[in-house]
């Protein structure tokens, strides 16, 4: 299962990681989605999306149907 880290970072922090990656210093499994501010993060992760992230956190692989069941929604309402 792939792990993605959500973080709030400055542009200089992101650039530092990009440069480290370009020089082969990237850690395996260090996949990130970075936001400049908490408000940006919450704009993208609206409450219903955050609920999906919450139920998936710490679990193994889940099917879309299982995620939908855990958030009590129709599977068509769960984004891929």
Rosetta silent file (secondary structure, phi, psi, omega in degrees, C-alpha in Angstrom):
SEQUENCE: XXXXXXXXXXXXXXXXXXXXXXXXXXXXXXXXXXXXXXXXXXXXXXXXXXXXXXXXXXXXXXXXXXXXXXXXXXXXXXXX
SCORE:     score description
SCORE:     0.000 S_00000001
   1 L     0.000  134.631 -179.533    0.000    0.000    0.000 S_00000001
   2 L   -82.341  136.756  177.899    1.338    3.397   -0.929 S_00000001
   3 L  -108.311  134.111  177.118    1.639    6.000    1.825 S_00000001
   4 E  -121.809  131.163  179.158    1.257    9.697    1.096 S_00000001
   5 E   -97.709  126.220  173.993    2.209   12.343    3.650 S_00000001
   6 E   -95.498  131.816 -177.943    0.114   15.518    3.739 S_00000001
   7 E  -145.779  160.466  172.882    2.044   18.502    5.058 S_00000001
   8 E  -110.433  117.378 -175.402    2.070   22.264    5.400 S_00000001
   9 L  -140.918  155.374  174.452    5.460   23.578    4.254 S_00000001
  10 L   -77.061  162.747  177.381    7.047   26.737    2.977 S_00000001
  11 H   -61.471  -36.200 -179.788    8.173   26.932   -0.638 S_00000001
  12 H   -65.865  -36.534  175.996   11.801   26.896    0.528 S_00000001
  13 H   -63.718  -43.065  179.365   11.197   23.606    2.404 S_00000001
  14 H   -63.976  -44.842  179.452    9.662   22.078   -0.725 S_00000001
  15 H   -62.021  -38.598  178.890   12.549   23.311   -2.898 S_00000001
  16 H   -61.891  -42.377  178.027   15.066   21.862   -0.429 S_00000001
  17 H   -67.385  -38.364  178.665   13.382   18.438   -0.706 S_00000001
  18 H   -62.862  -45.024  179.035   13.249   18.680   -4.512 S_00000001
  19 H   -64.281  -41.037  177.680   16.969   19.459   -4.680 S_00000001
  20 H   -61.807  -40.315  178.849   17.786   16.615   -2.285 S_00000001
  21 H   -64.877  -40.667  179.862   15.736   14.281   -4.469 S_00000001
  22 H   -63.946  -26.347  179.224   17.541   15.488   -7.598 S_00000001
  23 L   -96.978   17.472  175.986   20.836   14.582   -5.911 S_00000001
  24 L    76.520   16.666 -177.835   19.647   11.077   -5.055 S_00000001
  25 L   -99.401   12.104 -179.141   18.946   11.818   -1.404 S_00000001
  26 L   -73.417  136.349  177.841   15.234   11.087   -1.588 S_00000001
  27 L   -83.166  138.931  176.579   13.976    8.545    0.911 S_00000001
  28 L   -61.759  137.048  178.835   11.962    5.647   -0.468 S_00000001
  29 L    78.331   13.114 -178.938    8.293    6.031    0.328 S_00000001
  30 L   -95.376   54.518  178.263    8.609    9.758    0.972 S_00000001
  31 E   -82.970  129.304 -176.022    5.637   10.726   -1.197 S_00000001
  32 E  -133.805  151.122  166.343    4.169   14.059   -0.123 S_00000001
  33 E  -121.955  114.709 -175.426    1.451   16.498   -0.977 S_00000001
  34 E  -106.917  145.037  177.896    2.454   19.857    0.440 S_00000001
  35 E  -123.502  148.418  179.599    0.331   22.923    1.054 S_00000001
  36 L   -75.905  -23.933 -178.757    1.504   26.460    1.750 S_00000001
  37 L  -149.739  161.212  177.032   -1.038   26.986    4.513 S_00000001
  38 H   -62.698  -36.722  179.743   -3.510   25.133    6.669 S_00000001
  39 H   -64.285  -36.198  175.375   -6.334   27.005    4.931 S_00000001
  40 H   -63.845  -43.457  179.172   -5.141   25.650    1.546 S_00000001
  41 H   -60.156  -46.210 -178.700   -5.098   22.127    2.956 S_00000001
  42 H   -70.344  -27.106  176.717   -8.644   22.462    4.339 S_00000001
  43 H   -67.558  -39.318  179.341   -9.902   23.962    1.071 S_00000001
  44 H   -77.345  -42.924 -179.095   -8.714   20.865   -0.799 S_00000001
  45 L   -97.251   73.541  176.777   -9.637   18.391    1.935 S_00000001
  46 L   -57.430  161.791 -175.650  -13.230   19.357    2.501 S_00000001
  47 H   -50.750  -41.044 -179.876  -14.906   17.599    5.459 S_00000001
  48 H   -68.804  -36.147  176.955  -16.251   14.689    3.376 S_00000001
  49 H   -69.473  -39.765  178.945  -12.848   14.097    1.783 S_00000001
  50 H   -63.240  -34.382  176.958  -11.168   14.311    5.186 S_00000001
  51 H   -62.235  -39.923  177.642  -13.578   11.662    6.458 S_00000001
  52 H   -64.362  -45.379  177.845  -12.367    9.344    3.688 S_00000001
  53 H   -58.987  -44.239 -177.773   -8.729   10.026    4.607 S_00000001
  54 H   -60.064  -46.069 -177.125   -9.545    9.366    8.282 S_00000001
  55 H   -72.840  -20.595  178.685  -11.155    5.954    7.659 S_00000001
  56 H   -88.428  -19.835 -176.284   -8.288    4.894    5.382 S_00000001
  57 L   -62.610  127.797  175.958   -5.517    5.964    7.762 S_00000001
  58 L    79.403    2.845  178.607   -3.636    3.038    9.243 S_00000001
  59 L   -99.340  168.750  172.250   -5.510    0.381    7.286 S_00000001
  60 L   -80.742 -165.257  177.975   -4.248   -1.886    4.595 S_00000001
  61 L   -59.653  137.929  178.358   -5.521   -1.700    1.037 S_00000001
  62 L  -127.186  143.844  173.198   -9.259   -1.028    0.814 S_00000001
  63 L   -77.237  161.656  176.852  -11.628   -1.306   -2.110 S_00000001
  64 H   -60.556  -39.002  179.036  -13.710    1.716   -3.052 S_00000001
  65 H   -62.321  -39.387  179.245  -16.788   -0.201   -1.918 S_00000001
  66 H   -68.392  -40.744  176.313  -15.242   -0.811    1.516 S_00000001
  67 H   -60.506  -45.972  179.573  -14.311    2.866    1.885 S_00000001
  68 H   -59.488  -41.673  178.847  -17.866    3.808    0.898 S_00000001
  69 H   -62.491  -41.876 -177.743  -19.271    1.381    3.469 S_00000001
  70 H   -68.262  -27.867  178.325  -17.042    2.838    6.205 S_00000001
  71 L  -101.331    7.302  176.959  -18.182    6.402    5.483 S_00000001
  72 L    56.499   50.110  178.027  -21.795    5.303    4.954 S_00000001
  73 L  -133.054  158.751  172.946  -21.987    6.556    1.363 S_00000001
  74 L   -65.654  140.101 -176.182  -22.850    5.083   -2.012 S_00000001
  75 H   -60.626  -24.525  177.891  -19.629    3.918   -3.689 S_00000001
  76 H   -69.130  -19.371  179.498  -20.328    6.254   -6.636 S_00000001
  77 H   -91.460    5.602  179.205  -19.979    9.168   -4.204 S_00000001
  78 L  -106.920  114.114 -177.006  -16.447    8.167   -3.192 S_00000001
  79 L   -67.252  148.560  178.082  -13.828    9.735   -5.490 S_00000001
  80 L   -78.239    0.000    0.000  -11.049    7.555   -6.877 S_00000001
